[in-house]
Amino acid sequence: MDAMTLLTTRYSSSRLTEPAPAGEALQLIKQAALRVPDHGGLRPWRFVVFSGKSALTKLGDIFAEAALEDDPTIANDLLERARQLPLRAPMVIACIARCREHHKVPVSEQVQSAACAVMAMQQAAFAQGFGGIWRTGAYTQFEFVRQTMGLAEDDEIVGYLYLGTCATETPQRPQLEVNEFFSDYQ
């Protein structure tokens, strides 16, 4: 896939199935994450790959425990939903912004670099025929999840990239009108 087609046709796929990227395809996805803008060469990102039923089930258990800790009265169906969330794809990559104080590079810029890494991985997956969706939400914030993944106080989970093979046809999306979002400075 050429770069312009990739950049102008990328979409998120919420319905994912086997196979997940593996081998060289996965290595290219990982390399894409490491080539994003990185002011100061801080490399402010870390990634945890959950691949296969066992690892995804463990992530689901972490989510369920976090939900229970957040609300001890949580309904059983919501607890089970939390447990099943990672099973919506054959691979989930947690992206962590590992931020630190720096005299030239603010924390917000380090988080933005980590966010770029998620986008780069999704695009690398898409370019190779895989699908993906970047998910955020409460499970990026719960302290239990943060502790279980070994995050430091200033670290931030910027999202979970769900990867696999698209289970449905590519959606036809309308082309947005560029002039609605861009203007020339006068």
N, C-alpha and C positions, 0 to 999 in steps of 0.2 A: 504494500500500500504506500503510495507516495505521501509525502508530508502534508501537502495542502488538502488532499482528500481526508486524511486522518483528522486534521485540525478543524475541518468544516463539516464533518459528518459524525463525529464522536457522539455517543449517547450512553446513558446509563442503562444497564440491564438488571432488573430486579429478580428475574426468573433465571436461575443458573443451575446447571447440572454438571455431571462429570463429562469429560475430563477437566481437571484443573490444569493450569500451566505446569509443566515439569521440565526437567532437563535444561536444554539450551534456551527454550522459550522462557522459563522462569528466571534463568540467569540474566537474560536481556531485560526482563522486567525489573529485576533488582538493580542492574546497572543504570537503567533509566532514572531510578530514584536517586542515585548518587551523582547525577550530572545536573541537578537543578541549581538555580542561582543560590549562592552561598557566600554572602558578604563576609569577608574576614577569614574565609576558609575554616569556619568553626565546626562544620559538619554536625549541625544541631539536630540530627535525626537518628532514631533507632527504630528497628522493626522487629516484630515478633510474628512469625509465620505459624498459623494453625492450619495444618493440612491433614486430611484423613479423619475418619470417624472418631478415633480416640481423642485426638487433639481438639477437634471441634466440640465434642461432648464435654471435655474439660472446660473449654471456654464457656459453654452453656452453663455448666455448674457454677463457674465464677460469676456469671451474670445473675443466676438465680440467687446465689448467696448475697450478692450486692443488693438485689431487689428486696430480699428478706431483711437485710440489715437496715435498709432505708425505710421499710415499712413492715414491721413485724406482724401486722394484721393483713398483709397482702392476700388477696384471693388466690386459691389454688390454681385457677385457670391462668391468671396473670403470672404466677410463679412458673408455671409450665411453659408459658409463652416465652419468658426470659430464657429458660433453659433451651428452647428450640431455636432461638434467633440465629445462632451461628450455623445451624444446619441448613440454612437456606442456600448455601453454596458449598462446593467441595474444598474451598480454601478461603481463609480470612487472614489478612495481614493487618495487624495493629500498627499504626504509625504513631510514634512518640516524638514530640519535640523535646529534645534534651537541651534546655536553655541554661545559659549561665550569664552572669554579669560580664559586660564587655564595654569598654570606653567608647567604641565606635558603632557597635551593633546592638540596637535595643532588642529586648526580648520579643517584642512584636514582630520584628523582622526575622528572628530565628523561627518563630512559629509559622510565619509565612513561607519560609524556606521548606519546612516540614510539610506544609500543605501542598506546596509545589511538587514535592516528592510523591504524594498520593496521586496527584493528577498525572504526573509523568508515568507512574506505574500503570495507571488505568489506560493511558494512551498507548503504552507499549503493549499491553495485553490486547487492546482493541486492534492495533496494527497487525497482530499475529493471529487474529481470528477468534480471540476469546472475548468474553463479556465481563463486565464488572460494574459495581456500584459502590460509591463512597458513602458510608453511613456514619452518622454521629449520634447525638442524643445523650440520654442520661448515663449510658454505660461508658461514656468517655469521661464522666465527672465523678462517679461514685468512688469514694475513698477505698472501699474494699478492692475494687478493680485496680486502682492505682497501686495499692500496697502489694497485691498479688503479682503484679507485673514488675515490681521493684522500682517504681518511679520515685525520683527525688522530689522534694517539695516544689521546685520550680518547673518540673517536667509537666508536659501536657499531652494527653492523647488527642491528636487532631482528627482521628477517625479510624474506622475499620474499612479496609478495602476488601470487599467480597469479590472473589474471582472464580470463574468457571467457564463453561460453554453455554451460550444463550439457548434457553429452552424454547424460545418463541421467535417468530420472525422479527426482523429489524423493523422497528416502528418508523413510519413516515412522519417526519417532523416538518412543520412549516419553516421556511426560511424567514428569519426575523429581518425587519427593515433596519438597516444599519443607521440611518439618519435619526431614528428614534432614540438612539443611545450615544451617538457621537455628534459633537459640534466642533466647529473651528473657533479658536480663540480670536476674539475681535479686538 
